[in-house]
Amino acid sequence: IGERKMTPYEHCMYRNVDGVVVVSVDDYVDKSTLDELFASNVPIVSIDHVPQNHLSVVSDNETGMRQLVEYIAGKGHTKIAYIYGDPSDVTLIRVKAFKETLVRLNINIRSEFLLQGRYHDTKCAELLVKKVLSCSDRPTCIILPDDFAALGGIHVIRERGMSIPEDISIAGYDGLTFARILEPRLTTLCQDTETIGRLAAQKLIDLIENPKTTIIDKFTVDGRLFPGASVRNLAK
């Protein structure tokens, strides 16, 4: 019988940590073990997850997705597919913003264009891009869950002899450095990870050093649209 692994809380006690930054709680994490940690007296700052009674720093995923969809629609696209990531707080916010923006722009939400994938998984992205491309009335633009997953979509599109953005447009999310040097440069929403990380560290130090006076709140960090060149202008 193998030795039982320590829970996150037990690990923190074993290491005698002063505080913890929890980064994005999703399906890869056993949430029941995190409940033990969040219920403890350990100072915690959470990134892209908003637990009750704990300080959190989040990227403005709602505004970011809205800006991305508005930009694509502004280029004349009305058939927009979205392959989203694993179930998480971030994913729920992005999918909700995607749908609400389409409704506000009077663009139909088509179930065959809305598929669950995985973050940072090129193989999964390849399979799902193949699926949306097989639709009889295929989308003119595909949004992938992140820039890394977008590489899988790009591979499939080029494997089929199609050009980006002449034959089909594509967009990512995150604003990773390599997205800006791809050919064509990837249209994406750049998250301000530097500010998010710095703010989370500052707030955790405040929480450790001044637990009684540090405000427990959600702090939101804006992102920035990188237009790139992977979305064709159909409005000409």
DRENSE-483939 format. One record per residue: residue in three letters; x negated, y negated, z of N, C-alpha, C in turn. Coordinates in Angstrom, 2 decimals, always signed. Atoms other than C-alpha are relative to their C-alpha. Layout:
<martis>
ALA/X/Y/Z/X/Y/Z/X/Y/Z
...
</martis>
This chain:
<martis>
ILE/-0.84/+1.18/+0.00/+0.00/+0.00/+0.00/-0.89/-1.25/+0.00
GLY/+0.82/+1.19/+0.10/-1.49/-3.31/-1.07/+0.28/-0.98/+1.14
GLU/-0.16/+0.99/-1.05/-2.03/-6.11/+1.40/+0.96/-1.10/-0.45
ARG/-0.98/+1.03/+0.33/+0.82/-8.65/+1.49/-0.69/-1.33/-0.21
LYS/+0.57/+1.31/+0.27/-0.05/-11.98/-0.07/+0.57/-1.04/+0.97
MET/-0.47/+1.07/-0.87/+0.16/-15.05/+2.11/+0.98/-0.89/-0.77
THR/-0.91/+0.98/+0.58/+3.03/-17.43/+1.46/-0.73/-1.34/-0.10
PRO/+0.63/+1.32/+0.06/+2.18/-21.03/+0.51/-0.18/-0.64/+1.37
TYR/+0.11/+0.58/-1.34/+2.91/-22.11/+4.09/-1.10/+0.69/+0.80
GLU/+1.04/-0.74/-0.73/+0.74/-19.36/+5.57/-1.40/-0.36/-0.50
HIS/+1.29/+0.37/+0.58/-2.04/-20.28/+3.17/-0.45/-1.38/+0.50
CYS/+0.31/+1.33/-0.50/-1.85/-23.91/+4.26/-0.45/+0.05/+1.46
MET/+0.39/-0.15/-1.40/-2.03/-22.86/+7.92/-1.38/+0.64/+0.11
TYR/+1.29/-0.69/-0.01/-4.96/-20.55/+7.19/-1.13/-0.97/-0.36
ARG/+1.01/+0.97/+0.46/-6.83/-23.35/+5.39/-0.04/-1.26/+0.87
ASN/-0.08/+1.17/-0.88/-5.81/-25.91/+8.02/+0.00/-1.30/-0.81
VAL/-0.05/+1.18/+0.88/-4.90/-28.43/+5.30/+0.69/-1.16/+0.72
ASP/-0.64/+1.20/-0.54/-3.93/-31.99/+6.13/+1.29/-0.34/-0.72
GLY/-1.18/+0.29/+0.79/-1.35/-32.20/+3.36/-0.04/+0.76/-1.31
VAL/-0.13/-0.79/+1.22/-0.14/-30.65/+0.11/+0.70/-0.81/-1.10
VAL/-0.72/+0.51/+1.17/+0.77/-31.86/-3.38/+0.58/+1.21/-0.73
VAL/-0.68/-1.07/+0.71/+3.33/-29.54/-4.99/+0.32/-0.50/-1.40
VAL/-0.14/+0.47/+1.39/+3.30/-29.80/-8.79/+1.03/+0.84/-0.73
SER/-1.04/-0.58/+0.86/+6.49/-28.99/-10.74/+0.40/+1.41/+0.40
VAL/-0.52/-1.30/-0.42/+8.54/-26.15/-9.25/+0.85/+0.58/-1.12
ASP/-0.76/-0.62/+1.07/+9.76/-23.80/-11.99/+0.10/+1.50/+0.22
ASP/-0.24/-1.43/-0.15/+10.44/-20.11/-12.68/-1.26/+0.81/+0.30
TYR/+1.22/-0.73/-0.32/+6.78/-19.19/-12.20/-0.20/+0.11/+1.51
VAL/+0.20/+0.10/-1.44/+7.15/-19.95/-8.49/+1.16/+0.68/+0.73
ASP/-1.02/-0.57/-0.86/+9.02/-17.95/-5.86/+0.50/-1.12/+0.92
LYS/-0.48/+1.18/-0.71/+11.16/-20.79/-4.57/+0.29/+0.28/+1.47
SER/-0.29/-0.31/-1.40/+12.04/-18.93/-1.36/-1.24/-0.20/+0.86
THR/+1.23/+0.22/-0.77/+8.39/-19.09/-0.28/-0.29/-1.49/+0.13
LEU/+0.20/+1.44/-0.10/+8.30/-22.80/-1.05/+0.96/-0.63/+1.00
ASP/-0.96/+0.51/-0.98/+11.40/-23.35/+1.08/-0.63/+0.00/+1.39
GLU/+0.68/-0.08/-1.29/+9.31/-22.24/+4.06/-0.98/-1.16/+0.17
LEU/+0.96/+1.10/-0.04/+6.66/-24.82/+3.18/+0.71/-1.34/+0.16
PHE/-0.73/+1.27/-0.07/+9.17/-27.64/+2.62/+0.71/-0.18/+1.36
ALA/-0.68/+0.09/-1.31/+10.87/-26.81/+5.95/-0.99/-0.23/+1.14
SER/+1.03/+0.15/-1.03/+7.56/-27.13/+7.82/-0.31/-1.47/+0.26
ASN/+0.44/+1.36/-0.32/+5.86/-30.19/+9.28/-1.22/-0.42/-0.81
VAL/+1.15/+0.33/+0.83/+3.11/-30.15/+6.66/+0.35/-1.21/-0.88
PRO/-0.25/+1.13/+0.89/+2.90/-33.53/+4.86/-0.03/+0.45/-1.46
ILE/-0.13/-0.48/+1.38/+4.05/-32.92/+1.27/+0.41/-1.14/-0.91
VAL/-0.46/+0.85/+1.10/+4.28/-34.96/-1.91/+0.22/+0.93/-1.19
SER/-0.34/-0.88/+1.12/+6.01/-33.26/-4.83/-0.04/-0.78/-1.31
ILE/+0.05/+0.61/+1.33/+5.37/-34.03/-8.51/+1.00/+0.70/-0.92
ASP/-1.02/-0.49/+0.93/+8.27/-33.64/-10.98/+0.94/+1.03/+0.62
HIS/-0.99/-0.79/-0.72/+10.41/-31.95/-8.36/+0.44/-0.86/+1.17
VAL/-0.52/+0.93/-1.01/+12.68/-33.76/-5.90/+0.70/+0.78/+1.11
PRO/-0.61/-0.69/-1.14/+13.22/-31.76/-2.70/+0.58/-1.00/+0.98
GLN/-0.62/+0.89/-0.98/+15.42/-33.25/+0.01/-0.98/-0.32/+1.12
ASN/+0.78/+0.46/-1.16/+13.70/-35.26/+2.72/-1.51/+0.09/-0.20
HIS/+1.43/+0.00/+0.28/+10.34/-35.24/+0.98/-0.32/-1.04/-1.07
LEU/+0.43/+1.02/+0.96/+8.40/-37.84/-0.96/-0.35/+0.67/-1.33
SER/+0.28/-0.58/+1.31/+8.18/-37.22/-4.71/-0.43/-1.08/-0.99
VAL/+0.43/+0.87/+1.10/+6.51/-38.75/-7.76/+0.40/+0.71/-1.29
VAL/-0.51/-0.66/+1.19/+8.21/-38.04/-11.08/-0.22/-0.87/-1.24
SER/+0.01/+0.68/+1.28/+7.77/-38.94/-14.72/+1.43/-0.31/-0.38
ASP/-1.36/+0.37/+0.40/+10.78/-40.75/-16.16/+0.40/+0.81/-1.22
ASN/-0.33/-0.91/+1.10/+11.85/-37.75/-18.24/+1.29/-0.38/-0.71
GLU/-1.26/+0.40/+0.62/+15.33/-39.12/-18.85/-0.24/-1.09/-1.05
THR/+0.28/+1.09/+0.93/+14.11/-42.35/-20.43/-0.92/+0.47/-1.12
GLY/+0.94/-0.50/+1.00/+11.28/-40.54/-22.20/+0.69/+0.77/-1.11
MET/-0.71/-0.78/+1.01/+13.57/-38.06/-23.95/+0.94/-0.90/-0.80
ARG/-0.89/+0.92/+0.71/+16.04/-40.82/-24.79/-0.77/-0.80/-1.05
GLN/+0.80/+0.77/+0.95/+13.30/-42.90/-26.42/-0.45/+0.85/-1.18
LEU/+0.46/-0.89/+1.06/+12.02/-39.92/-28.38/+1.13/+0.29/-0.99
VAL/-1.14/-0.31/+0.87/+15.48/-39.00/-29.72/+0.44/-1.24/-0.77
GLU/-0.37/+1.24/+0.67/+16.30/-42.63/-30.50/-0.97/-0.32/-1.14
TYR/+1.00/+0.25/+1.04/+13.06/-42.96/-32.46/+0.24/+0.91/-1.20
ILE/-0.22/-0.96/+1.08/+13.76/-39.80/-34.48/+1.29/-0.34/-0.76
ALA/-1.27/+0.37/+0.64/+17.38/-40.81/-35.13/-0.15/-1.30/-0.79
GLY/+0.24/+1.26/+0.69/+16.17/-44.28/-36.10/-0.70/+0.19/-1.33
LYS/+0.64/-0.34/+1.26/+14.18/-42.61/-38.86/+0.98/+0.69/-0.97
GLY/-1.02/-0.55/+0.88/+17.45/-41.33/-40.31/+0.33/+1.47/+0.22
HIS/-0.25/-1.42/-0.26/+17.52/-37.83/-38.78/+1.29/+0.19/+0.80
THR/-1.23/-0.35/-0.71/+20.90/-36.42/-37.78/+0.07/+1.48/+0.31
LYS/+0.07/-1.45/-0.28/+19.97/-32.73/-37.73/-1.29/+0.24/+0.78
ILE/+1.16/-0.06/-0.88/+17.65/-32.58/-34.73/+0.10/+1.23/+0.90
ALA/+0.05/-1.19/-0.87/+16.70/-29.31/-33.03/-0.89/-0.29/+1.20
TYR/+0.82/+0.16/-1.20/+15.31/-29.13/-29.51/-0.25/+1.37/+0.62
ILE/+0.42/-1.22/-0.69/+13.38/-26.13/-28.22/-0.56/-0.47/+1.35
TYR/+0.38/+0.51/-1.31/+13.16/-26.80/-24.50/-0.74/+1.07/+0.82
GLY/+0.86/-0.88/-0.78/+11.05/-25.24/-21.74/+0.72/+0.82/+1.05
ASP/-0.52/-0.86/-1.06/+11.50/-22.95/-18.75/+0.95/-0.79/+0.92
PRO/-0.92/+0.67/-0.92/+14.32/-23.70/-16.27/-0.76/-0.71/+1.12
SER/+0.64/+0.80/-1.06/+13.19/-26.49/-13.91/+0.75/-1.32/+0.08
ASP/-0.60/+1.33/-0.12/+14.23/-29.93/-12.70/-0.29/-0.83/-1.23
VAL/+0.42/+0.78/+1.17/+12.27/-31.49/-15.57/+0.80/+0.41/-1.22
THR/-0.72/-0.49/+1.17/+13.93/-29.29/-18.18/+1.46/-0.44/+0.02
LEU/-1.41/+0.40/-0.12/+17.44/-30.01/-16.89/+0.18/-1.47/-0.36
ILE/-0.09/+1.44/+0.28/+16.81/-33.76/-17.05/-0.19/-0.27/-1.49
ARG/+0.28/+0.24/+1.42/+15.35/-33.62/-20.56/+1.13/+0.48/-0.89
VAL/-1.11/-0.53/+0.81/+18.14/-31.43/-21.98/+1.22/-0.89/+0.12
LYS/-1.16/+0.89/-0.23/+20.80/-33.64/-20.41/-0.18/-1.30/-0.78
ALA/+0.26/+1.26/+0.71/+19.15/-36.78/-21.84/+0.08/+0.20/-1.50
PHE/-0.08/-0.32/+1.43/+18.83/-35.11/-25.26/+1.45/+0.01/-0.46
LYS/-1.40/-0.12/+0.38/+22.53/-34.25/-25.38/+0.72/-1.35/+0.09
GLU/-0.68/+1.28/-0.19/+23.71/-37.59/-24.00/-0.40/-1.01/-1.07
THR/+0.45/+0.94/+1.02/+21.60/-39.52/-26.50/+0.64/+0.33/-1.35
LEU/-0.65/-0.38/+1.26/+22.98/-37.52/-29.44/+1.46/-0.44/+0.00
VAL/-1.41/+0.39/-0.09/+26.54/-38.13/-28.23/+0.15/-1.51/-0.19
ARG/-0.07/+1.46/+0.10/+25.90/-41.86/-27.86/-0.28/-0.48/-1.41
LEU/+0.34/+0.37/+1.37/+24.44/-41.97/-31.38/+0.95/+0.63/-1.03
ASN/-0.99/-0.67/+0.86/+27.44/-40.01/-32.76/-0.64/+1.07/-0.90
ILE/+0.64/-1.11/+0.70/+25.22/-37.09/-33.78/+0.48/+1.30/+0.64
ASN/-0.52/-1.26/-0.50/+26.65/-33.59/-33.46/-1.06/+0.81/+0.75
ILE/+0.86/-0.94/-0.73/+25.16/-31.25/-30.85/+0.30/+1.39/-0.53
ARG/-0.20/-1.32/+0.59/+24.68/-27.93/-32.60/-0.71/+1.05/+0.83
SER/+0.54/-1.02/-0.91/+24.18/-24.86/-30.42/-1.18/+0.74/-0.61
GLU/+1.10/-0.72/+0.65/+21.93/-23.19/-33.00/-1.28/-0.83/-0.06
PHE/+1.17/+0.88/-0.01/+19.60/-26.19/-32.75/-0.53/-0.25/+1.42
LEU/+0.38/+0.22/-1.39/+19.29/-26.01/-28.95/-0.38/+1.34/+0.61
LEU/+0.48/-1.32/-0.41/+17.12/-23.09/-27.82/-0.98/-0.11/+1.16
GLN/+0.93/-0.01/-1.13/+15.32/-22.21/-24.60/-1.27/+0.73/-0.36
GLY/+1.31/-0.60/+0.22/+11.63/-21.55/-24.97/-0.79/+0.03/+1.28
ARG/+0.88/+0.03/-1.17/+8.66/-21.78/-22.64/-1.03/-1.11/-0.19
TYR/+1.03/+1.03/+0.07/+6.25/-24.54/-21.80/-1.37/+0.63/-0.29
HIS/+1.39/-0.37/+0.28/+2.71/-24.21/-23.18/-0.13/+1.41/-0.57
ASP/+0.01/-1.35/+0.58/+3.58/-21.01/-25.07/+0.15/-0.10/-1.51
THR/-0.03/+0.16/+1.46/+2.65/-21.16/-28.76/+0.73/+1.15/-0.68
LYS/-0.64/-1.16/+0.63/+3.88/-17.64/-29.53/+1.52/-0.09/+0.10
CYS/-1.45/+0.18/-0.16/+7.33/-18.31/-28.12/+0.49/-1.11/-0.92
ALA/-0.37/+1.11/+0.89/+7.44/-21.60/-30.03/+0.06/+0.48/-1.45
GLU/+0.01/-0.52/+1.37/+6.55/-19.77/-33.25/+1.29/+0.77/-0.29
LEU/-1.21/-0.81/+0.20/+9.43/-17.31/-32.82/+1.26/-0.86/-0.11
LEU/-1.20/+0.83/-0.01/+11.98/-20.02/-32.06/+0.05/-0.97/-1.17
VAL/+0.02/+0.85/+1.19/+10.85/-22.32/-34.86/+0.42/+0.82/-1.22
LYS/-0.44/-0.88/+1.09/+11.26/-19.37/-37.25/+1.51/+0.15/+0.02
LYS/-1.45/-0.17/-0.14/+14.78/-18.94/-35.87/+0.76/-1.21/-0.50
VAL/-0.73/+1.20/+0.44/+15.84/-22.56/-36.43/-0.21/-0.26/-1.49
LEU/+0.24/+0.18/+1.43/+14.23/-22.61/-39.87/+0.82/+0.96/-0.85
SER/-0.81/-0.98/+0.74/+16.34/-19.59/-40.83/+1.47/-0.41/-0.08
CYS/-1.39/+0.48/+0.07/+19.58/-21.56/-40.30/+0.33/-0.40/-1.43
SER/-0.39/+0.33/+1.38/+21.51/-22.00/-43.53/-0.08/-1.51/-0.24
ASP/+0.11/+1.46/+0.06/+21.65/-25.74/-42.80/-1.02/-0.40/+1.05
ARG/+1.07/+0.13/-0.99/+18.30/-26.15/-41.10/-0.19/-1.47/+0.43
PRO/+0.24/+1.37/-0.49/+17.26/-29.19/-39.02/-1.04/-0.72/-0.85
THR/+1.02/+0.79/+0.69/+15.22/-32.01/-40.50/-1.14/-0.35/+0.96
CYS/+1.04/+0.28/-0.99/+13.30/-32.49/-37.24/+0.15/+0.97/+1.17
ILE/+0.01/-0.91/-1.14/+12.31/-30.12/-34.42/-0.83/-0.61/+1.12
ILE/+0.73/+0.45/-1.18/+11.36/-31.30/-30.93/-0.42/+1.24/+0.78
LEU/+0.52/-1.13/-0.77/+9.14/-28.81/-29.07/-0.12/-0.39/+1.48
PRO/+0.01/+0.33/-1.44/+8.93/-28.56/-25.25/-1.22/-0.78/+0.46
ASP/+1.22/+0.74/-0.36/+5.37/-29.93/-25.15/-0.95/+0.03/-1.19
ASP/+0.93/+0.11/+1.13/+2.43/-30.78/-27.39/-0.70/+1.32/-0.30
PHE/+0.68/-1.28/+0.21/+0.71/-27.43/-26.86/+0.91/+0.98/-0.73
ALA/-0.97/-0.87/+0.67/+3.85/-25.50/-27.84/+0.20/-0.44/-1.44
ALA/-0.17/+0.54/+1.36/+4.09/-27.79/-30.88/-1.00/+0.60/-0.97
LEU/+0.99/-0.63/+0.87/+0.92/-26.16/-32.21/+0.55/+1.29/-0.61
GLY/-0.62/-1.21/+0.53/+2.88/-22.93/-32.57/+0.99/-0.32/-1.10
GLY/-0.95/+0.41/+1.03/+5.60/-24.72/-34.50/-0.70/-0.45/-1.25
ILE/+0.77/+0.46/+1.15/+3.05/-26.38/-36.75/-0.56/+1.18/-0.79
HIS/+0.56/-1.18/+0.66/+1.45/-23.01/-37.48/+1.04/+0.71/-0.87
VAL/-1.07/-0.67/+0.75/+4.76/-21.45/-38.56/+0.39/-0.80/-1.23
ILE/-0.40/+0.86/+1.12/+5.69/-24.41/-40.74/-1.02/+0.07/-1.13
ARG/+1.04/-0.05/+1.02/+2.36/-24.38/-42.55/-0.14/+1.39/-0.60
GLU/+0.06/-1.38/+0.49/+2.40/-20.59/-42.83/+1.05/+0.23/-1.08
ARG/-1.07/-0.13/+0.99/+5.61/-20.95/-44.82/-0.22/-0.91/-1.21
GLY/+0.31/+0.86/+1.13/+3.94/-23.37/-47.19/+0.71/-1.33/+0.02
MET/-0.71/+1.26/-0.14/+5.86/-26.35/-45.86/-0.95/-1.07/+0.52
SER/+0.83/+1.12/-0.42/+4.39/-29.78/-45.25/+0.70/-0.82/+1.08
ILE/-0.49/+0.88/-1.05/+4.77/-32.03/-42.20/-0.51/-1.41/-0.29
PRO/-1.45/-0.02/-0.23/+6.58/-34.42/-42.37/+0.83/+0.07/-1.28
GLU/-0.73/+0.06/+1.27/+7.49/-34.18/-46.09/+1.14/+1.00/-0.06
ASP/-1.04/-1.04/+0.05/+9.42/-30.90/-45.75/+0.80/+0.09/+1.29
ILE/-0.68/-0.02/-1.30/+10.24/-30.99/-42.07/-0.81/-0.82/+1.00
SER/+0.66/+0.82/-1.02/+9.47/-33.29/-39.15/-0.09/+0.77/+1.31
ILE/+0.22/-0.70/-1.27/+8.20/-32.23/-35.74/-0.46/-1.02/+1.05
ALA/+0.41/+0.88/-1.10/+7.69/-33.88/-32.35/-0.31/+0.84/+1.23
GLY/+0.36/-0.68/-1.23/+6.13/-32.86/-29.06/+0.41/-0.82/+1.21
TYR/-0.26/+0.75/-1.23/+6.17/-34.12/-25.49/-1.19/+0.18/+0.92
ASP/+1.09/+0.03/-0.99/+3.39/-35.03/-23.02/-1.04/-1.05/-0.35
GLY/+1.01/+0.96/+0.39/+0.95/-37.10/-25.06/-1.41/+0.48/+0.26
LEU/+1.34/-0.54/-0.19/-2.04/-34.78/-24.83/-0.96/-0.60/-1.04
THR/+0.98/+0.68/+0.85/-5.24/-36.15/-26.37/-0.07/+0.59/-1.40
PHE/+0.15/-0.62/+1.32/-5.42/-33.61/-29.19/+1.15/-0.36/-0.95
ALA/-1.15/+0.34/+0.84/-1.95/-34.67/-30.41/-0.28/-1.24/-0.85
ARG/+0.29/+1.26/+0.69/-3.45/-38.00/-31.49/-1.04/+0.18/-1.09
ILE/+1.02/-0.23/+1.03/-6.14/-36.40/-33.66/+0.40/+1.11/-0.97
LEU/-0.51/-0.97/+0.96/-4.03/-33.77/-35.40/+0.24/-0.69/-1.33
GLU/-0.35/+0.56/+1.31/-3.30/-34.23/-39.09/+1.26/+0.69/-0.50
PRO/-0.19/+1.40/-0.42/-0.71/-35.61/-39.24/+0.04/-0.14/+1.53
ARG/-0.07/+0.24/-1.44/-0.84/-37.19/-35.78/+1.41/+0.31/+0.50
LEU/-1.27/-0.48/-0.51/+1.90/-35.70/-33.63/+0.79/-1.11/+0.69
THR/-0.91/+0.90/-0.71/+4.85/-37.87/-32.65/+0.31/+0.64/+1.35
THR/-0.16/-0.58/-1.33/+5.14/-37.41/-28.89/+0.31/-1.09/+1.02
LEU/-0.24/+0.93/-1.10/+6.14/-39.00/-25.61/-1.14/+0.17/+0.99
CYS/+1.17/-0.08/-0.87/+3.02/-39.78/-23.58/+0.40/-0.23/+1.46
GLN/-0.22/+0.18/-1.42/+3.42/-39.19/-19.87/-1.25/-0.63/+0.61
ASP/+1.11/+0.68/-0.65/+1.26/-41.38/-17.66/-0.51/+0.86/+1.15
THR/+0.44/-0.98/-1.02/-0.37/-38.46/-15.85/-1.02/-0.60/+0.96
GLU/+1.00/+0.63/-0.87/-3.19/-40.63/-14.51/+0.68/-0.75/+1.14
THR/-0.73/+0.75/-1.03/-0.75/-42.91/-12.69/+0.76/+0.94/+0.93
ILE/-0.75/-0.96/-0.82/+1.35/-39.97/-11.51/-0.92/+0.66/+1.03
GLY/+0.93/-0.65/-0.91/-1.67/-38.20/-10.03/-0.55/-0.94/+1.06
ARG/+0.55/+0.98/-0.94/-3.14/-41.33/-8.45/+1.04/-0.40/+1.05
LEU/-1.06/+0.40/-0.92/+0.21/-42.36/-6.94/+0.32/+1.13/+0.98
ALA/-0.28/-1.14/-0.88/+0.83/-38.84/-5.56/-1.07/+0.12/+1.07
ALA/+1.10/-0.08/-0.96/-2.61/-38.82/-3.92/+0.09/-1.13/+1.03
GLN/-0.12/+1.14/-0.90/-2.10/-42.30/-2.46/+1.13/+0.20/+1.01
LYS/-1.16/-0.19/-0.87/+1.32/-41.42/-1.08/-0.26/+1.12/+1.02
LEU/+0.31/-1.08/-0.94/+0.02/-38.19/+0.47/-0.93/-0.49/+1.10
ILE/+0.91/+0.58/-1.01/-2.80/-40.06/+2.21/+0.79/-0.88/+0.97
ASP/-0.85/+0.83/-0.86/-0.24/-42.58/+3.50/+0.81/+0.86/+0.96
LEU/-0.85/-0.89/-0.80/+1.94/-39.75/+4.73/-0.80/+0.66/+1.11
ILE/+0.86/-0.63/-1.00/-0.98/-38.10/+6.54/-0.43/-1.01/+1.07
GLU/+0.54/+1.00/-0.93/-2.35/-41.30/+8.10/+1.07/-0.81/+0.71
ASN/-1.07/+0.81/-0.60/+0.93/-43.13/+8.75/+1.36/+0.68/-0.18
PRO/-1.22/-0.78/+0.22/+3.69/-40.51/+8.97/+1.29/-0.70/+0.41
LYS/-1.22/+0.65/-0.51/+6.12/-42.75/+10.87/+0.41/-1.21/-0.82
THR/-0.32/+1.22/+0.74/+5.93/-45.76/+8.57/+0.05/+0.19/-1.51
THR/-0.04/-0.26/+1.45/+5.60/-44.15/+5.13/+1.42/+0.29/-0.44
ILE/-1.38/-0.16/+0.50/+8.86/-44.40/+3.18/+0.12/+1.29/-0.80
ILE/-0.29/-1.22/+0.74/+10.26/-41.08/+2.00/+0.95/-0.35/-1.14
ASP/-0.80/+0.45/+1.13/+11.50/-41.83/-1.50/-0.48/+0.70/-1.26
LYS/+0.42/-0.49/+1.32/+11.31/-40.87/-5.17/-0.61/-1.15/-0.77
PHE/+0.69/+1.03/+0.77/+8.79/-42.86/-7.19/-0.09/+0.46/-1.46
THR/-0.09/-0.37/+1.42/+9.30/-42.87/-10.96/-1.05/-0.75/-0.81
VAL/+1.06/+0.58/+0.83/+6.52/-43.46/-13.50/+0.44/+0.06/-1.46
ASP/-0.42/+0.08/+1.39/+7.33/-44.61/-17.04/-1.02/+0.67/-0.93
GLY/+0.84/-0.53/+1.06/+5.98/-42.88/-20.15/-0.04/-0.98/-1.16
ARG/+0.11/+0.89/+1.17/+5.22/-44.32/-23.59/+0.08/+0.83/-1.27
LEU/-0.15/-0.70/+1.27/+6.26/-43.25/-27.07/-1.24/-0.19/-0.87
PHE/+1.08/+0.05/+0.98/+3.42/-42.40/-29.45/+0.61/+0.38/-1.35
PRO/-0.72/-0.27/+1.25/+4.94/-42.70/-32.97/-0.65/+1.08/-0.87
GLY/+0.66/-0.99/+0.83/+2.29/-40.59/-34.69/+0.39/-0.12/-1.46
ALA/-0.35/+0.01/+1.42/+3.00/-39.57/-38.25/+0.70/+1.30/-0.40
SER/-0.60/-1.32/+0.29/+4.86/-36.24/-37.96/+1.51/-0.05/-0.16
VAL/-1.44/+0.14/+0.22/+8.40/-37.64/-38.30/+0.22/-0.85/-1.24
ARG/-0.23/+0.68/+1.28/+9.44/-38.56/-41.82/+1.11/-1.04/+0.11
ASN/-1.02/+1.04/+0.03/+11.41/-41.73/-42.45/+1.01/+0.35/-1.09
LEU/-1.07/-0.35/+0.96/+14.66/-40.56/-44.08/+0.94/-1.16/-0.24
ALA/-0.91/+1.15/+0.10/+16.26/-43.98/-43.72/-0.36/-0.94/-1.12
LYS/+0.42/+0.87/+1.09/+14.41/-45.48/-46.66/+1.03/+0.01/-1.14
</martis>
